[in-house]
Amino acid sequence: MAEALAAYKGYLGISENGIKFSKIVDHAYTKNKKLSDATRELVDALFGKYGLVCVDADDHNLKSEFAKIIYKDITEENSFKHISKTNAKLETLGYKAQVNPREINFFYMIDGLRERIIEEKGRYKVMNSSIDFTKEELQEEINSFPERFSPNVIMRPVYQEVILPNIAYIGGGAEVTYWLQLKANFDHYKIDFPVLILRNSAMLIDKRSETRMEVLGISHRNLFNEPEALKNEWVKSHVNLQFSLDNEERSIRAVFDQIKLNAYKIDKSLSQSADAAKTKALKLISTLEKKMLRAEKRKHVTSFSQIDNLKEKLFPSGVLQERVLNIAPMIVLYGDDFIDSLITHFKPLDHQFTVLFA
């Protein structure tokens, strides 16, 4: 951990904000013996003043509230049965399952060990260890030490709603999507299933990117277009040449409509030949228009490179910033004002994409 911390503090740098954040991280991960405790301390340091409460979900008393469900789900494999059926129904509707249940959806934790529990010939074994239980021993272990049983992604939402019931669950796209698969499991255990609400997302545009957008004539709205669409828009708005052949296309349509009329007067069957000739001519015009645009685009390599760089910076690897970037560099750059700004401008129930200009 010391080596990892040293590398991370080097990454944060020696600015005032970087040093301040380094101290918070260093204290959290050197003064605590467990990763979960260190993470809670770090999160509390960043968000505690806004009223965020961090709960130790491995607390004995909280896990005791879940003990009956732990035992039933391990021995009866209810979550596996119900969610597998739901997934099968969803797949017939063209929906791809985000998570797939195992027969047993719990880990066993003790003395630094966290391994899956599996059932073999009536005994419940902890993988990669010599620990196993009969059914009766398992129930006694759960009743005595429920904190040793850790739910996986399938059962964690049920546990969350047992200890902290919600009217609604606000989550990201992937989270809300997999929660949709779990409704039957909640129904089986008679746990209230919360309303699912998609949280809002945001993008942070720094000063340099904002300046580049102004130079390129790209607004925060059309920034979400594909790179090729942005390049086409740039050419059409910055080059004083006519790339659209719409007028010529209308003229050709009018000419061939007249030809079709004259041909029809001579022989009705000739009208089909006139239509075919018009389709062919219009296709040639469309192809020529694309060639003209491509030829002009080849002259503006620098501007197009700037568009590509801008897209990659604001959409790293083609996805939203929130899927790639860590909060640390933002805190180093903007200090406490960064989180204050998010709290001020985020409207979780607004269903709008938030764009912040730094």
N, C-alpha and C positions, 0 to 999 in steps of 0.2 A: 504493500500500500504506500509506503514511504517513497518508493521509486516512482510510482504512478502519480502521486501528489506533486513531486518535484517537477515532473514533466508537464503536468497540468498547469502549475503555477508559472512555469516558463512560457506556456502558451498564452496565459493571461497577460503577461508583460509587466512593465514597471510603471505604468501610468498610475495616477492617484486612484482611479476607479479599479484598475487591475489589482493593485496592492490591497485595497479594501476588500475586494471580493475574495482574493487569495486567503486572507486571514479568516474569513467566514468558512471557506471550504476546508482550510487546514484544521481549524478547531473542530469542525463537525466530524472529520474523518480520522482524527488522531485521538480525540477524547472519548470516543465511543467504541465499544467492542463489537457491535453488530452493525452491519450495513444498513439495516432498516432504521436503527436509531440515528445513525449519521445522516441518512436521507431526510428523516423527519426534522432534525435540527436545521439542516440546510433550507428546507422548504419553509420552516417556521421563520427563519431569519429573513427570507425574501418576502413572505406574504403574511406573516403573523399579524402585522399592524393593520392589515385590511380585514381582520376577523376570521381568517382561515383557521380551522381547528384540525389538527392532525391526530388521528386515532391509531393506536397500536392494535391492529386487527388480530395479533397473536396473543392478546391478553387472555388469561385463563378464564376470567368471568365472561368475556364476550364469546369465546369459543364454546363455553358451557351451554350458552343459549342455542348453539348449533349442533350440539352433541347428538341428539336423536336423529337429525337428518344425516349427519355424517355416517352413523352406523347403518341406517336404512339404505343410504345410497351405495355404500360399499358392498353390503351384503345382498341387496336386491337389484342393484344395477339399474335403478329407475331412470337416471338421467340419460344413460346410454340408450335405453329403449325409447323414451319419449322424444328425445332430440333426433335420434336416427329416423324416426317416423316423420317428424317435421321436415327434416332435410330432404327426405325422399319426395314429400309433397311439393316442397319449394322447387326442387330440381325439375319436376314436371312442368312448372310454370316458367322455366328458363332462368331460375335464380341459382347462382353458384354459392354453395355454402362457404362461409368464412371460417368456421371452426367445426371440427368433427370430434364427437365424444369418444372416449375410451370406455371399456367396460367398467373400470374404476377410475374416477376422476379426482383422486386425492394423492398427495404426497405425504410421506412420513418424515418428520424432522426431529433430530436429536443430536446433540454434541457435534454440530457442524455438518451433519448428514441431512440431505434432503433428496429423497429418492421416491420413485413411483411405487405404489402398492399394487400388486397383482394377485390374482387368485389361482391357486394350483391344487387340484385334488382336495378341495375343502379347507385348505390353509391359506392364510393371507400373508404373503411374503413381501418384504421390502427389498426391492432390487439392489444389486451390488452390495449386499450385506448378509449377515447370517440371521437377521431378525425375521421371525414369522410368528403368526398367532393362529390359534383356533378361533372359531366364531365367538366362543364364550370369552376367551382371552382378549379378543379384539374389542368386545363391548366393555370389558373391564378397563382396558387401556384408554378407550375413548372417554369413558366416564371419569376416570382419574386424571388423565392428561389430555384433554381435548385440544390444547394448544399445540400438540405434536402433530396434528393432522391439518395439512394445508390444502385448501381447494385449488384446483387448476382453473383455467380460463372458463370452463363450462360451469363449475359450481361457485365460482367467486361472486358472480352477480346475485345468486340466491343468498349467499352468506351476507353480502352487503345489505340486502333488503331485510334480512332477519334482524340484524343489529341496529341498522339505521334506516327504517322505512321511509321511502320517498313518495311524494305525490308525482314527481316527474324525475326522469333521469336525463341530464343534458350531457351529450357526448359527441365525440368526433364521428366522422363518416363511418370508419371501420367499426368503431364500438357500437354505434346505433344499429349497424347492419347485423352484427352477430347477436346482439340482444334479441333481435326479431326471431331468432331461431329457438329461443329459450322459453317461450310463453307456456308451452305444454308442461314443462318441468315445474314452473311456478304454480300452475294450476294443480298439479299432482300433490305438491306439498302444502297447498292452500296458503301460499305467500302472495300478497298483493303485488301485481305486476305494474310497475310505474308507467306513466305516459312517457314515451320516448321523444326527445326533442333534440334536433341537430343543432349543435352549437355553431356560432358564427366563426368564420376564419378571417385572417388578416394578412396583409403584406406590408412590409416596411420598405419604403423607397428612400434611400439615402440621398444627400445633396448632389453627389456626383451623378448618380443615375437620373435624378430629376432634371439636372442640366442637360444630360445626354438626350433625354426624352424631348425636351424643348427644342434642341437643335434638330432632332430627327422629325419633329412634328408628330410625336406619338403621345396620345392621351392615356390617362390611367384606365380608360374604358377599352380602347382598342388594343391596349397592351396585352390583353388576354387572347388575342388572335394568334393563329399559327405564324411562325417566322415567314413563311412564303407569302402569306396574305399581307403581312406588314410590309414586306419588300415590294409587292405589287402596288400597295397603296402609296408607298413612298415614291415610286417611279411616276405614278400618275399625277401626284401632287407637286413634284419637284422638277419635272422635265416638261418643257414647253413644246411638246410634240403630240400629235394625235395618234393615240394607240388604239382607240376604240373605232371599230369599223361599223358602228351601229347605223350610221346614215347610209353607208354603202350597202349594208345588208337590207335596209328598207327599200332602197332603189332596186336591188336585184329581185327582191320579192315582188315588187310592182311590175318589173319587166316580165318575170316568168308568169305572173298571174295573167298578164295580157297575152303572152304566148299561149298559155293554156286555153284561154278563151277562144283565140283564133284557131287553135288546133281542134278544139271541140266542134267548131262550126264545120270544119272539113271532115273530121272523123272522130266520133265520140271516144274510141279506144285510144286516141292519141293523147288525151288528157292525162292518162297515167304516165306516159312517157315524159310529159311536161313536168309533172310532179317529181318524178325521179331525177330529172335534170336539175330542177330547183334545189332539191335536197343535196345533191352532189355539189352544186355551186356554193351553197351556204356552208357546207362542211369545209370546203376549200378556203372560204373567207375566214371561218373560225380558226383554222389551222394557221393561216397567214397572220392573223392577229396575235396568236400566241408566240409565233416566231419573232414578230416585231418586238414584243414585250421582252422576250428572252434576250434578244440581241442588245436592247438598250440596257437591260439589267447587268450584262457583262461589263458595261462601262463604269459601274458604280460599286466596285468590289469593296472599297473602304467603308462606304456607308452601310453596305449590307453586313460587313464584318462587325460594325458597331451595333447593328440590330441584333445579330446573333449573340454578341457578348452581353448586351443588355438583357436579352431573354434568359441567358444562362445564369446571370447574376440574380435576377429576380425570380426565376423559376429553375433552381438548380436541378440538373438531371431531368428537366421537364416536369417537375412536380412543384407543389406549393412549398414555400420557404419553411413552413411549420413541420414539414416531413423530413427536413434535412438539417436546418440550422439549430444550434444549441443557444440557450438564452445567454450564456456567458459572454460571447463577444458583444452582444447588445448592451449588456450591463457595463462592460468595459468602455464602450464607446459613449454611452449616454448616461451612465450612472443611475441613481435612484429615479430620475425623471422618466426613464424608460417604462418601468412598471406603473408609475403614476399615470403616465399617458395611456397605457393599455386600460387601466381601471376606468379612466375618464371617458374613453372613446368606445370601448366595447359595449355592445348592447346584445347580450346573449340570446334574447328572444326576438330579435329584430329580423332574423333570416336574411341579413345583408352581408356582403363581403366588405370588410373594412380595409381601406387603404390609408396608411399613415405615412406622411412625409416628414422625414427626420429634419 
